[in-house]
Amino acid sequence: MTSLTRRELALGLGSTFLLGACNNAVGGNGGARIDARVDATLAEMYRRFPGTQNLAANANGLLVMPLVTEAGLGLGGAFGRGALRVGGITVDYYSTTKASAGLQIGAQQYAHVLFFMTEDALMNFRRSPGWAAGANIEYAIPEGGETIAAETTTSLAPVIAVIFGQAGLRIGATLEGVKYTRIIP
């Protein structure tokens, strides 16, 4: 049985992260490819968690990140691309980057949707050159068949994040920051 050195493990996880980030590339189709992924992500979220349809109906806008790839070993990061929809129409494209540090190991991919529940939250997001997610977001992480409904206490939050479709394994305790930046596909 062979054992991996720390360096080999770090190189392997680093390679995994870079390859996963490459998988998020928009390619030649630009916005059309992102929009197709956003449509598929919303359809899957509404199918798996029907209560999110009411949440979306009450939201002023949705930022949909169809695929975020995250990896870490001590230091970590994540990357993904998506679209901001207002009234069901794509108005801008965004990338998300995440940095983390702490006790962590592993890699995962997931989708997430930010529901902007107030006009102020949406305008603050759109007017900022790079918006950092902070303590003003309420996270709703559905498990199994759990229903997310607009009438829960989370509906009072200005921004609600729904994270779903996790694949892979990442464990640890970290300090992390997330930034969303407008892009031109």
C-alpha positions in Angstrom: 0.0 0.0 0.0 1.4 3.4 -1.0 1.0 6.5 1.1 0.7 10.0 -0.3 3.0 12.7 1.0 1.5 16.1 1.9 3.0 17.6 -1.2 1.4 15.0 -3.4 -2.0 15.4 -1.7 -1.7 19.2 -2.0 -0.9 19.0 -5.7 -3.7 16.5 -6.2 -6.3 18.8 -4.5 -4.9 21.8 -6.3 -5.2 20.1 -9.6 -8.8 19.0 -8.8 -9.7 22.6 -8.0 -8.2 24.0 -11.2 -9.8 21.4 -13.4 -13.2 22.0 -11.7 -12.8 25.7 -12.2 -12.0 25.1 -15.8 -15.3 23.1 -16.1 -17.1 26.3 -15.2 -15.8 28.1 -18.3 -18.4 29.8 -20.4 -16.8 28.9 -23.7 -17.8 30.3 -27.0 -21.5 30.6 -26.5 -21.1 33.2 -23.7 -24.4 34.3 -22.2 -26.5 31.7 -24.0 -24.7 28.9 -22.2 -24.9 30.5 -18.8 -28.7 31.2 -19.4 -29.2 27.5 -20.4 -27.5 26.4 -17.1 -29.5 28.9 -15.1 -32.8 27.6 -16.7 -31.9 24.0 -15.8 -30.9 24.9 -12.3 -34.1 26.8 -11.6 -36.2 23.9 -13.0 -34.4 21.4 -10.8 -34.7 23.6 -7.7 -38.5 24.2 -8.3 -38.9 20.4 -8.9 -37.0 19.3 -5.8 -38.2 22.2 -3.5 -41.6 23.4 -4.7 -41.8 26.1 -1.9 -39.0 28.0 -3.7 -41.5 29.0 -6.4 -43.4 31.1 -3.9 -40.1 32.5 -2.6 -39.1 33.4 -6.2 -42.5 35.0 -6.9 -42.0 37.3 -3.9 -38.4 38.2 -4.7 -37.3 41.3 -6.5 -34.5 39.4 -8.2 -32.6 36.1 -8.3 -28.9 35.5 -8.7 -28.5 31.9 -9.9 -25.1 30.2 -9.8 -25.7 26.8 -11.5 -22.3 25.3 -10.7 -19.8 26.4 -8.0 -16.7 24.3 -7.6 -14.9 24.4 -4.3 -11.8 22.7 -2.9 -9.5 23.2 0.0 -6.7 21.8 2.0 -5.9 24.3 4.8 -6.4 27.1 2.3 -9.3 26.8 -0.1 -11.3 28.5 -2.8 -14.3 28.3 -5.0 -15.5 29.7 -8.4 -18.6 29.8 -10.4 -20.6 31.8 -13.0 -24.2 32.7 -13.2 -26.9 35.2 -14.0 -29.0 37.8 -12.3 -32.6 37.6 -13.2 -35.2 40.3 -12.6 -38.8 39.5 -13.6 -37.6 36.3 -15.1 -35.2 38.0 -17.5 -31.4 38.0 -17.4 -30.2 41.5 -16.7 -26.5 40.8 -15.9 -23.9 38.0 -15.6 -21.8 37.4 -12.5 -18.9 35.3 -11.2 -18.5 34.2 -7.6 -15.2 33.6 -6.0 -14.7 32.4 -2.5 -11.6 32.1 -0.3 -11.3 30.2 2.9 -8.7 29.3 5.5 -8.8 26.9 8.4 -9.0 23.2 9.1 -10.5 21.9 5.9 -10.0 19.2 3.3 -11.9 18.1 0.2 -13.7 19.3 -2.8 -17.4 19.7 -3.8 -19.7 21.2 -6.4 -23.1 22.7 -5.7 -25.6 25.2 -7.1 -26.9 28.2 -5.2 -29.6 30.9 -5.7 -29.7 34.2 -3.9 -33.2 35.6 -3.5 -33.2 39.4 -3.2 -36.4 39.9 -1.1 -36.3 43.7 -1.0 -35.7 46.4 -3.7 -33.0 47.9 -1.5 -31.1 44.6 -1.3 -31.3 44.2 -5.1 -30.2 47.8 -5.8 -27.3 47.5 -3.3 -26.1 44.4 -5.1 -26.4 45.8 -8.6 -24.8 49.2 -7.8 -21.7 47.7 -6.1 -18.6 47.0 -8.1 -18.1 43.7 -6.2 -20.5 42.6 -3.6 -19.3 40.5 -0.6 -21.8 38.2 1.0 -22.0 38.8 4.7 -24.1 38.5 7.8 -27.1 40.0 6.1 -27.9 36.7 4.2 -30.2 34.1 5.6 -29.1 30.6 4.5 -31.7 27.9 3.8 -30.0 24.6 3.1 -32.7 22.1 2.1 -32.1 18.4 3.0 -33.9 15.6 1.4 -37.6 16.5 0.8 -37.6 19.5 3.1 -39.8 22.3 1.9 -38.6 25.9 1.8 -41.5 28.3 2.1 -41.8 32.0 1.8 -43.9 32.2 5.0 -41.0 31.1 7.2 -39.1 33.6 9.3 -36.5 33.7 6.5 -38.9 35.7 4.3 -38.1 38.7 6.5 -34.4 38.7 5.5 -33.3 41.0 2.7 -31.3 38.2 1.0 -31.9 34.5 1.2 -29.5 31.9 -0.2 -30.6 28.4 -1.1 -27.8 25.9 -1.6 -28.6 22.5 -3.1 -27.3 19.8 -5.4 -24.1 19.2 -3.4 -21.7 16.6 -4.8 -18.4 15.7 -3.3 -17.1 15.9 0.2 -15.6 18.9 2.0 -15.2 19.0 5.8 -13.7 21.4 8.2 -14.0 24.6 10.2 -13.0 27.7 8.3 -13.2 31.5 8.0 -14.4 32.4 4.5 -15.5 35.2 2.3 -17.5 35.3 -0.9 -17.5 38.0 -3.6 -19.8 38.4 -6.5 -18.5 40.4 -9.5 -20.3 41.5 -12.7 -18.8 39.9 -15.8 -19.2 40.2 -19.6 -19.5 36.7 -21.0 
